Amino acid sequence: MHASSEADIAWLAAHDLTASPAFLSCHSAMVITAANDFVGEVHDRISVVLEPGQFEPWLSRKAGVEFLKPAANDVLEKWPVSKRVNKIGIDDDATLIDQISLP
């Protein structure tokens, strides 16, 4: 799945778990919510998707739980891809995300 519009790139919400700027490594976690109807066809949960108007409030911590909801059904699009996507060690084949025909 990816953003349905190239002009409006969606961000996946993450939460910074770093307690202090003294940490040298980045600690973060994906924020997950229930799937919307669109994603629910293939999965029961989804990463929280932020749309462009939500980036600044989320990053500046002016927004909170009100953003933790499923994305609108038209924000993402999907198509079937090769099952090879899930194989360990195959990471340099750009055709893995090409749309395939289902039997």
N, C-alpha and C positions, 0 to 999 in steps of 0.2 A: 504494500500500500504506500501511497505517497499523496502529496497535496494535489488536489484536483485542478488548481490554477497555478501556472508558473509565475504569475504576477504576485500572488499572495502566498508566500511560502509559510507553511505552518511550522511552528516550533513545538517540540515536545517539552512539557514542563518537567523540571527537575528541581530538587530541593538540595541546597548546599548544607551538608552535614558538618562542615568544618566549624569547630567551636572557637577557633582562634586563628588570626592571620599568621601566627607563628608556624602553622603546619606547612610543610614543604610540598605536600602532595594534595591533590584535589580529591575531596570526598563528596560524592553526590549520589542521589538515588532517583530513579524514574518515579514519577507520580502516576499511579494507575487508578482507573475508575471503571465502572460498568460499561460495557459496550453499548453503542448506539444501535439502532435497528440495522443499519448498513453493515457494520462490523460484526454484529451479532449473528449474521449468516455464516460466519466462519470462526468466531471466537467469542468468549463470554466477557472479555475485558479488553481495555484499550488504554494506551498512554493518554494522559490529558494533553489535548492539542490546543495550543494557544494561537489565536489568529492575530494578524498584525496590530490591531488596536489594543491588544492585551500585553504585548511585549514589555513596554515600559512600566506599567503598573506591577507586573509580576517581578521583573528584575529589580525594581526599586523597593519591593516589599510593601507597596501601597495597596496591593490586592492580596486576597487570601482565598479562603475556602469557596468563595463565590465563583472562582474560576475552575474548581475541581468538579467538573461535570462532563458528560460525554459530548464530543463535538457534534455539530449539526451533521446530518446525513450526507450533505453535499460537499463537505470539506475534503474528504479523501476519495480516492478511486482505487480500484483493485482489478487484477486480472490473474489468471492462472500462470504459474511459472514452473520451470523444471523442478522435479523433486531433488535434483542434484544440489539445489540451494542449501539443503540441510546436511550435505556431506562434508565432513571435516577434511581440510586440505585443499578444497577446490575454492580458491579465492581470487583467481586471476582471470576468470572467464566472464567477460562482460555480457555474454549471451544468457547467463543464468537468469536474468530478470526480464528477458524477452517474453512476450506473450506467447503461450502455446495453445494448441487446440486440445480440448478434452475429448476423450472417446465418447 
